[in-house]
Amino acid sequence: MKTGHPYKLNKVVDGQRPKYPYSEVNKPPEGYTWDDISYVIGGYGWKARFIDKDGYIITGTDEDAQTQYNLYNKDLDMGDNWVGYHAGEENVPYDCGSCHTTGYDDEEGTHQDGLAGIVGTWVEPGVQCEECHGPGENHVNNPKLVSVKVDRDAEACGKCHIRGDITEIDASGGFIKHHEQYEELFESKKRVMDCIDCHDPHQSVKYAKGLGIKTACENCHFENVDLQKITDRKHAECVDCHMPRVTKSALGDPERFSGDLRTHLMAINPRSLTQFDEEGAVSKPYLSLDFACKSCHYEGGSATVESDEVMMEFAIGHHDRDLVGSYNEENQEEQSEKKSSSSN
């Protein structure tokens, strides 16, 4: 119950704001009170949107309306602010119940709580235990004959962590769109793995100690840890290069090559410099050097990497046994020559 899943949709009861285990949404959009809100979409960790008493997502009546609240993100030092969401559009329906609720039914013409703007009905708001494990009451009443469903297949998670075509990773505004982890994995050799090989599905990936990760990268990739061209990297972890924040849910800074979600594209193409196609609408099926390098090597308004050629020099064969040995020998000789010339 402390993961983000149960808080994908939160009902406002008796005009009281929803409570979250770690984050807070203290007020609705300007001009509204909690008595005007039927549900809050999200509010745990990243952002919150709001549904009015007719079941429509609140967007504002003019193009400057700000109706989405972005929670503060300490990694980006951004957020705690209001931004637009489909500003000026009227009667935007809430049709996200298939992934945001438990026991969803999209029978035509049905509306939760009789609210015209809500498409379909559900048993419970948010992704509760029974959405993944089935009806627990049946198991409690007859535990010997009715087992709790445990589906470990990545496709079970992928039913919601996907956006459109599984063979295409959608992007916009310089970032991958959120909820595309399944497409990202499917585009790589990691498709043979299940999500729970790395994740504990009952822990938060934002607030839990260890971020709900069950195993370390180096448990499998131990040789890559030892074989690196750069040996004095004191603070970087595997995920800083191989799972940079290419994805944006609420916040992102394209100039810093950093969004607010880590990607599940992990393989780096050391000869690719840009992450997206020419239109910026589709991500490549691997990590390019702009995000793999510049998301960390950035300071004072620009990337600190000297050039594209330098990035490629470090990236090509970075974990290759033969190239690492050769590179380190040349580097040591170069450092010795510098020290010798400076002493002279």
C-alpha positions in Angstrom: 0.0 0.0 0.0 3.0 2.3 0.1 3.9 1.8 -3.5 2.7 4.3 -6.1 0.1 1.9 -7.6 -2.8 2.5 -5.2 -2.5 6.2 -5.7 -3.0 6.4 -9.4 -6.5 7.5 -8.7 -7.8 8.9 -5.4 -11.4 9.7 -4.5 -12.1 13.0 -2.6 -14.4 12.2 0.3 -16.4 14.9 2.2 -14.2 17.6 0.6 -11.0 16.3 2.3 -7.8 16.1 0.3 -6.3 12.6 -0.3 -3.5 11.5 2.0 -0.3 10.0 0.6 2.4 8.1 2.5 5.3 10.3 1.4 4.1 13.2 -0.8 1.4 15.9 -0.4 -1.0 17.7 -2.7 -2.2 20.6 -0.5 -4.7 22.3 -2.8 -6.6 21.9 -6.1 -6.2 24.2 -9.1 -6.8 28.0 -8.7 -10.5 28.8 -8.5 -11.4 25.4 -7.1 -11.9 24.0 -3.6 -11.8 20.3 -2.6 -15.6 20.3 -2.6 -15.3 20.9 -6.4 -13.1 17.8 -7.0 -14.3 14.2 -7.3 -11.0 12.5 -7.9 -7.3 13.3 -7.9 -5.2 11.6 -10.6 -1.8 10.7 -9.1 -0.2 12.9 -6.5 2.3 10.4 -5.4 5.9 11.3 -6.3 5.5 13.1 -9.7 2.4 15.1 -10.5 -1.3 15.5 -9.8 -4.3 16.2 -12.1 -7.9 16.8 -11.0 -11.4 15.6 -12.0 -14.4 17.8 -11.5 -17.8 16.9 -10.2 -19.0 16.0 -13.7 -16.1 13.5 -14.2 -14.1 15.6 -16.6 -10.4 16.4 -16.2 -9.9 20.0 -15.2 -8.0 21.8 -17.9 -9.0 25.4 -17.6 -11.0 27.6 -19.9 -8.1 29.6 -21.5 -4.8 28.7 -23.0 -2.8 30.0 -20.0 -4.6 27.9 -17.4 -2.4 25.9 -15.1 -4.2 22.8 -13.7 -1.5 20.2 -13.3 0.6 20.3 -10.1 4.2 19.1 -10.4 5.7 17.9 -7.1 9.2 18.9 -6.3 12.0 16.8 -7.6 15.3 17.1 -5.7 17.4 15.4 -8.4 16.4 18.1 -10.9 15.8 20.9 -8.3 12.6 21.6 -10.1 8.9 21.4 -9.5 6.5 22.4 -6.7 4.6 24.4 -9.4 1.6 24.5 -11.6 1.6 23.9 -15.4 -0.9 23.6 -18.1 -2.6 20.4 -19.1 -4.6 20.5 -22.4 -5.2 24.1 -21.4 -8.3 25.7 -23.0 -9.8 22.3 -24.1 -13.3 21.6 -22.8 -14.8 18.4 -21.5 -11.7 16.2 -21.6 -13.0 12.8 -20.4 -11.3 10.6 -17.9 -10.7 7.3 -19.9 -7.7 6.0 -18.1 -9.5 3.5 -15.8 -8.1 0.4 -17.5 -4.7 1.1 -16.0 -5.5 3.4 -13.1 -8.2 1.3 -11.3 -9.1 -2.1 -10.0 -11.8 -4.2 -11.5 -12.3 -1.9 -14.5 -15.3 -2.4 -16.9 -15.5 -0.4 -20.1 -19.0 -1.4 -21.0 -20.3 1.2 -23.4 -22.4 3.9 -21.9 -21.4 3.3 -18.3 -19.9 6.0 -16.0 -18.4 5.6 -12.6 -20.5 7.3 -9.9 -22.9 8.4 -12.7 -20.4 11.1 -13.8 -20.7 11.8 -17.5 -17.0 12.6 -18.0 -15.8 9.2 -16.7 -15.6 6.4 -19.2 -16.5 3.0 -17.7 -16.7 1.8 -14.1 -14.4 0.2 -11.5 -14.6 -1.6 -8.2 -11.9 0.4 -6.5 -9.9 3.5 -7.6 -6.2 3.0 -7.9 -4.2 -0.2 -8.6 -5.0 -2.2 -5.5 -3.9 -5.7 -4.6 -6.6 -7.6 -6.4 -5.8 -6.0 -9.8 -2.7 -8.1 -9.9 -3.6 -11.0 -7.6 -7.3 -11.6 -8.3 -10.2 -11.7 -5.9 -8.7 -12.2 -2.4 -12.1 -12.9 -0.8 -12.4 -16.1 -2.8 -9.0 -17.3 -1.5 -9.9 -16.3 2.1 -13.2 -18.2 2.0 -11.6 -21.3 0.4 -7.8 -21.2 0.7 -7.3 -24.8 -0.2 -9.1 -24.7 -3.5 -8.6 -21.1 -4.6 -5.0 -19.8 -4.8 -4.0 -16.2 -5.0 -2.9 -15.4 -8.5 0.8 -14.8 -8.9 1.8 -13.8 -12.5 5.5 -13.2 -12.7 5.5 -12.6 -16.5 6.7 -9.2 -17.6 3.7 -9.0 -19.9 1.5 -8.7 -16.8 3.3 -5.5 -16.0 3.4 -4.6 -19.6 -0.4 -4.4 -19.9 -0.1 -1.0 -18.3 3.5 0.0 -18.7 3.1 0.4 -22.4 2.0 3.1 -24.8 0.7 2.1 -28.2 2.8 -0.1 -30.5 5.3 -2.3 -28.6 7.8 -2.0 -31.4 8.0 1.8 -31.2 9.1 4.0 -28.2 7.2 7.2 -28.3 8.9 10.5 -27.5 8.1 14.2 -27.4 9.8 17.4 -26.1 13.2 15.8 -26.0 12.3 12.9 -23.8 10.7 9.4 -23.9 7.1 9.6 -22.8 6.3 7.9 -19.5 4.8 4.4 -19.0 6.9 2.8 -21.8 9.1 0.5 -19.7 7.7 -2.6 -21.5 8.5 -1.2 -25.0 12.0 -0.3 -23.8 12.7 -3.8 -22.5 11.1 -5.4 -25.5 13.5 -3.6 -27.9 16.5 -5.2 -26.2 18.1 -8.5 -25.1 16.5 -7.8 -21.7 13.2 -8.9 -23.1 14.0 -12.4 -21.8 13.9 -11.1 -18.2 10.8 -10.5 -16.0 10.3 -7.1 -14.3 10.4 -8.8 -10.9 13.9 -10.2 -11.6 15.1 -6.7 -10.6 12.1 -5.1 -8.9 10.2 -5.9 -5.7 6.7 -5.1 -6.9 5.6 -4.4 -3.3 8.1 -1.6 -2.7 8.3 2.0 -4.1 10.9 2.8 -6.7 11.0 6.4 -5.5 10.8 6.3 -1.7 11.8 2.8 -0.5 15.3 2.1 0.8 17.1 0.6 -2.1 14.4 1.8 -4.3 12.7 -1.6 -4.4 15.6 -3.2 -6.3 16.2 -6.8 -5.5 19.6 -7.3 -7.0 22.6 -5.2 -8.1 23.7 -4.8 -11.7 27.1 -6.2 -10.9 25.7 -9.5 -9.6 25.4 -10.4 -13.3 27.7 -7.9 -14.9 30.6 -8.4 -12.5 33.2 -8.4 -15.3 32.0 -5.1 -16.7 32.6 -3.5 -13.3 36.3 -4.6 -13.3 36.9 -3.8 -17.0 36.4 0.0 -17.5 38.5 2.5 -19.3 37.8 5.1 -16.6 38.9 3.8 -13.3 38.7 6.9 -11.1 34.9 7.3 -11.3 34.1 7.7 -7.6 30.4 8.6 -7.6 28.9 7.1 -10.8 26.9 3.9 -10.6 25.9 1.5 -13.4 22.5 3.1 -13.9 24.0 6.6 -14.4 25.3 5.5 -17.8 23.0 2.6 -18.6 19.7 3.8 -17.2 19.9 7.7 -17.4 16.8 9.8 -17.0 15.7 9.8 -20.6 12.0 9.7 -19.7 9.7 12.5 -18.5 6.6 12.1 -16.4 6.2 15.6 -15.0 9.6 17.4 -15.2 12.6 17.5 -17.5 15.4 19.8 -18.6 16.3 19.0 -22.3 19.5 21.1 -22.1 20.7 18.9 -19.2 19.6 15.7 -20.9 17.7 14.8 -17.8 14.0 13.9 -17.1 12.5 12.6 -13.9 12.4 8.9 -14.7 15.1 6.4 -15.5 14.8 4.6 -18.8 14.8 0.9 -19.3 16.9 1.1 -22.4 20.3 -0.1 -21.1 22.5 -0.9 -24.0 24.7 2.0 -25.2 25.5 2.5 -28.9 28.9 4.2 -28.6 28.7 5.5 -32.2 25.2 7.1 -31.8 25.1 10.8 -30.7 21.4 11.5 -30.7 18.6 9.6 -28.9 15.6 10.4 -31.2 14.6 10.4 -34.9 14.6 13.7 -36.8 11.1 14.6 -35.7 11.8 13.8 -32.1 8.8 11.5 -32.0 10.4 8.1 -31.7 13.4 7.0 -29.5 16.1 4.7 -30.9 16.1 1.2 -29.4 19.3 1.9 -27.5 21.0 4.6 -25.5 22.9 7.3 -27.4 25.8 9.2 -26.0 23.9 12.5 -25.4 22.0 11.0 -22.5 24.5 8.3 -21.5 27.3 10.9 -21.1 25.9 14.4 -21.0 23.3 13.9 -18.3 26.2 13.7 -15.8 28.8 15.7 -17.7 26.9 18.9 -17.5 27.7 22.1 -15.6 27.0 25.8 -15.7 24.6 25.7 -18.7 26.5 23.3 -21.1 27.9 19.9 -21.4 31.5 19.5 -20.0 32.5 16.8 -22.5 35.1 18.3 -24.8 33.7 16.9 -28.1 31.7 14.2 -29.7 34.9 12.5 -30.6 36.0 12.4 -27.0 32.7 10.8 -26.0 33.2 8.1 -28.6 36.8 7.5 -27.6 35.7 6.7 -24.1 32.6 4.8 -25.1 33.9 2.5 -27.8 35.2 -0.6 -26.1 34.6 0.9 -22.7 34.2 -2.6 -21.1 36.2 -4.6 -23.8 39.0 -6.5 -22.2 41.6 -5.9 -24.9 40.7 -2.3 -25.5 40.6 -1.5 -21.8 44.1 -2.8 -21.2 45.5 -1.0 -24.2 43.7 2.2 -23.3 45.0 2.2 -19.7 48.5 1.5 -20.8 48.5 4.4 -23.2 46.9 6.6 -20.6 49.4 5.7 -18.0 52.3 6.4 -20.4 50.7 9.8 -21.3 50.3 10.7 -17.6 53.9 9.7 -16.9 55.2 11.9 -19.8 53.2 14.8 -18.5 54.6 14.4 -15.0 58.1 14.1 -16.4 57.8 17.2 -18.5 56.3 19.3 -15.7 59.1 18.2 -13.3 61.7 19.2 -15.8 
